[in-house]
Amino acid sequence: MASKSDKPVKPKRENPFKRIASVYKTIKAIDPQVTLWMLLAFVVVLLVGTVIGLIFGHVIASLLVSIPFAALAAMIVLSRRGEAAAFKQMEGQRGASIGGLSALRRGWFYDQEPIAADATKPSEINTAAVVFRALGRPGIVLLGEGPKHRVDKLFAKETKKVNRVAPGVPVHTYLVGNGDGELAPRKIRMTLTKLKPELTKEEMSVVNKRLKSLPGLRQGVPAGVDPNRARSSRAAQRGR
């Protein structure tokens, strides 16, 4: 008979309030005004609920209903401000493209590592031009980071490779950065979601398999170079 000590120990569930408090502290360190905006959202929703209660003569009931919605509004503000703070930290950092891609909703596939880089030795990976790739219903998206003339060369090479295995699939290219004519990481989600859908989900699945079968996805990254150093800490390979 198994003793009590042999019983598997269930992992403790994390207290959601502690998790929220931890997230709040992290965001506040980056965005000191987050508290003010959260309070403002809470008060505005509460006031609206109170006014509605006064109009219909049910103030107490209205307050009881409004408090959860006010708390939800504050959490939404925390989430939005946190996302903005995260993108602010990414500015100027290599791998910011992945931070932008991670904000996409379902329906996108992307790699957590760059698919191409023009580094010739390990010491150059942090200054190399790199390209990340995503696949969605609008087609294939190439996001480049680094000097434009070097990124354009990588775009040309990767577009040729893509056209060989997925002819006819639209390829969209963007230079990611905060300069003129560049796509800011925080605008990646909005920009990509506005693209016109061209592929069905079934076609996406086929194209994704073909892209993963491409030889030399790390072409341009020499031996000894860790492409993980060229990605954001938020990176995660996902197909959502």
C-alpha positions as CSV (number, residue, x, y, z in Angstrom):
1,M,0.0,0.0,0.0
2,A,1.4,3.3,-1.0
3,S,2.1,5.7,1.9
4,K,0.8,9.2,2.1
5,S,4.2,10.5,1.3
6,D,4.1,8.7,-2.1
7,K,1.1,10.7,-3.2
8,P,2.0,13.2,-5.9
9,V,2.1,16.7,-4.6
10,K,-0.2,19.0,-6.5
11,P,1.5,22.2,-7.6
12,K,0.2,25.2,-5.8
13,R,-2.0,27.5,-7.9
14,E,-0.6,30.9,-8.2
15,N,-2.7,33.6,-6.5
16,P,-4.2,35.7,-9.3
17,F,-4.0,38.8,-7.1
18,K,-0.3,38.3,-6.5
19,R,0.2,37.8,-10.2
20,I,-1.6,41.1,-11.0
21,A,0.4,42.9,-8.3
22,S,3.6,41.6,-9.7
23,V,2.6,42.7,-13.2
24,Y,1.6,46.1,-11.9
25,K,4.9,46.6,-10.1
26,T,6.8,45.7,-13.3
27,I,4.8,48.0,-15.5
28,K,4.9,50.9,-12.9
29,A,8.7,50.7,-12.9
30,I,8.6,51.5,-16.6
31,D,5.5,53.7,-16.7
32,P,5.0,55.7,-13.5
33,Q,1.8,57.1,-14.7
34,V,0.0,53.8,-15.0
35,T,-1.6,54.2,-11.5
36,L,-3.2,57.5,-12.5
37,W,-4.6,56.1,-15.7
38,M,-6.0,53.0,-13.9
39,L,-7.7,55.2,-11.2
40,L,-9.1,57.4,-13.9
41,A,-10.6,54.5,-15.8
42,F,-12.0,53.1,-12.5
43,V,-13.6,56.4,-11.4
44,V,-15.1,57.2,-14.8
45,V,-16.8,53.8,-15.1
46,L,-18.0,54.1,-11.5
47,L,-19.4,57.6,-12.1
48,V,-21.2,56.5,-15.2
49,G,-22.8,53.7,-13.3
50,T,-23.8,56.0,-10.5
51,V,-25.4,58.5,-12.9
52,I,-27.4,55.6,-14.5
53,G,-28.5,54.5,-11.0
54,L,-29.6,58.0,-10.1
55,I,-31.6,58.2,-13.3
56,F,-33.5,55.0,-12.7
57,G,-33.6,55.2,-9.0
58,H,-31.4,52.2,-8.2
59,V,-28.1,53.7,-7.0
60,I,-27.0,50.8,-4.8
61,A,-27.8,48.2,-7.4
62,S,-26.0,50.2,-10.0
63,L,-22.9,50.6,-7.9
64,L,-22.8,46.9,-7.2
65,V,-22.9,46.2,-10.9
66,S,-20.5,49.1,-11.8
67,I,-17.7,48.1,-9.4
68,P,-16.7,44.9,-11.3
69,F,-16.8,46.8,-14.7
70,A,-14.7,49.6,-13.2
71,A,-12.1,47.1,-12.0
72,L,-12.2,45.5,-15.5
73,A,-11.6,48.9,-17.1
74,A,-8.6,49.4,-14.8
75,M,-7.2,46.0,-15.8
76,I,-7.6,46.9,-19.5
77,V,-5.7,50.1,-18.9
78,L,-3.0,48.2,-17.1
79,S,-2.7,45.8,-20.0
80,R,-2.6,48.5,-22.7
81,R,-0.1,50.6,-20.8
82,G,2.0,47.5,-20.1
83,E,2.1,46.7,-23.8
84,A,3.1,50.2,-24.7
85,A,5.8,50.1,-22.0
86,A,7.2,46.8,-23.4
87,F,7.4,48.2,-26.9
88,K,9.1,51.3,-25.6
89,Q,11.8,49.1,-24.0
90,M,12.3,47.3,-27.3
91,E,13.0,50.5,-29.3
92,G,16.5,50.3,-30.8
93,Q,17.0,46.6,-29.7
94,R,17.6,43.8,-32.1
95,G,14.8,41.3,-32.3
96,A,12.1,44.0,-31.7
97,S,10.2,42.4,-34.7
98,I,9.4,39.4,-32.6
99,G,7.9,41.6,-29.9
100,G,5.6,43.0,-32.5
101,L,4.7,39.6,-33.9
102,S,3.9,38.3,-30.5
103,A,1.1,40.8,-30.2
104,L,-0.7,39.3,-33.1
105,R,-3.9,37.4,-32.5
106,R,-4.7,33.9,-33.8
107,G,-4.0,32.9,-37.4
108,W,-0.3,33.6,-37.7
109,F,2.8,31.5,-37.8
110,Y,6.2,32.9,-37.2
111,D,9.7,31.8,-36.2
112,Q,11.3,33.0,-33.0
113,E,14.7,33.2,-34.7
114,P,15.8,35.2,-37.7
115,I,15.7,33.2,-40.9
116,A,18.6,35.2,-42.4
117,A,21.4,37.4,-41.3
118,D,24.4,38.9,-43.1
119,A,26.9,38.2,-40.3
120,T,30.1,36.6,-41.4
121,K,31.5,35.9,-37.9
122,P,30.0,35.4,-34.4
123,S,31.1,38.8,-33.2
124,E,28.9,40.5,-35.9
125,I,25.5,39.0,-35.0
126,N,24.4,41.9,-32.8
127,T,25.1,44.4,-35.6
128,A,24.1,42.2,-38.6
129,A,21.1,42.9,-40.7
130,V,18.5,40.2,-40.0
131,V,15.2,39.1,-41.4
132,F,12.2,37.5,-39.5
133,R,9.4,35.7,-41.3
134,A,5.7,35.4,-40.5
135,L,2.9,33.7,-42.4
136,G,-0.8,34.7,-42.2
137,R,-3.8,34.8,-44.4
138,P,-2.4,38.0,-46.2
139,G,0.6,35.9,-47.3
140,I,4.2,35.9,-46.2
141,V,5.6,38.8,-44.3
142,L,9.4,39.5,-44.1
143,L,10.5,41.9,-41.3
144,G,14.0,43.2,-41.6
145,E,16.2,45.0,-39.0
146,G,19.4,46.8,-39.8
147,P,20.7,49.2,-42.5
148,K,18.2,49.4,-45.4
149,H,20.6,48.5,-48.2
150,R,21.7,45.4,-46.4
151,V,18.2,44.4,-45.4
152,D,17.0,44.9,-49.0
153,K,19.6,42.3,-50.2
154,L,18.3,39.8,-47.6
155,F,14.8,40.5,-48.7
156,A,15.7,39.8,-52.3
157,K,17.3,36.4,-51.4
158,E,14.5,35.3,-49.1
159,T,11.8,36.4,-51.6
160,K,13.4,34.2,-54.3
161,K,13.5,31.2,-51.9
162,V,9.9,31.7,-51.0
163,N,8.8,32.0,-54.6
164,R,10.4,28.7,-55.4
165,V,8.3,26.8,-52.8
166,A,5.2,28.9,-52.7
167,P,4.8,30.6,-56.1
168,G,1.9,33.1,-56.3
169,V,1.8,33.7,-52.5
170,P,2.0,37.4,-51.8
171,V,5.2,38.5,-50.0
172,H,5.2,41.7,-48.0
173,T,8.4,43.3,-46.8
174,Y,8.9,45.9,-44.0
175,L,12.0,47.5,-42.5
176,V,11.4,47.6,-38.8
177,G,12.6,50.6,-36.8
178,N,11.7,54.0,-35.6
179,G,13.2,56.1,-38.4
180,D,11.5,57.6,-41.5
181,G,9.9,55.1,-43.7
182,E,10.3,52.3,-41.1
183,L,7.7,50.3,-39.4
184,A,7.7,50.8,-35.6
185,P,7.5,47.5,-33.6
186,R,4.3,48.7,-31.8
187,K,2.6,49.2,-35.2
188,I,3.4,45.7,-36.6
189,R,0.2,44.1,-35.3
190,M,-2.0,46.9,-36.6
191,T,-0.2,47.0,-40.0
192,L,-0.4,43.2,-40.6
193,T,-4.0,42.9,-39.5
194,K,-5.0,45.5,-42.1
195,L,-3.6,43.5,-44.9
196,K,-6.1,41.9,-47.3
197,P,-6.6,38.2,-46.7
198,E,-5.3,36.2,-49.7
199,L,-5.0,32.6,-48.4
200,T,-7.5,30.2,-46.8
201,K,-6.6,28.4,-43.6
202,E,-6.0,25.2,-45.6
203,E,-3.6,27.0,-48.0
204,M,-1.8,28.6,-45.0
205,S,-1.2,25.1,-43.6
206,V,0.3,23.9,-46.9
207,V,2.5,27.0,-47.3
208,N,3.7,26.7,-43.7
209,K,4.9,23.2,-44.3
210,R,6.7,24.2,-47.5
211,L,8.4,27.1,-45.7
212,K,9.6,24.8,-42.9
213,S,11.0,22.4,-45.5
214,L,13.2,25.1,-47.1
215,P,16.8,24.3,-46.9
216,G,19.2,26.8,-45.4
217,L,16.7,28.8,-43.3
218,R,19.7,30.1,-41.4
219,Q,21.6,30.9,-44.5
220,G,23.9,33.8,-43.8
221,V,24.3,32.9,-40.2
222,P,27.8,31.3,-39.8
223,A,28.7,28.4,-37.6
224,G,29.2,29.4,-34.0
225,V,26.6,32.2,-34.2
226,D,23.6,31.9,-31.9
227,P,20.6,33.4,-33.6
228,N,18.8,33.5,-30.3
229,R,20.9,36.5,-29.4
230,A,19.2,38.4,-32.2
231,R,15.7,37.9,-30.9
232,S,13.6,39.6,-28.3
233,S,13.1,38.0,-24.8
234,R,9.4,37.8,-25.5
235,A,10.0,35.6,-28.5
236,A,8.1,32.4,-28.9
237,Q,7.6,30.2,-31.9
238,R,3.8,30.1,-32.3
239,G,1.2,29.1,-34.8
240,R,-2.0,30.5,-33.4
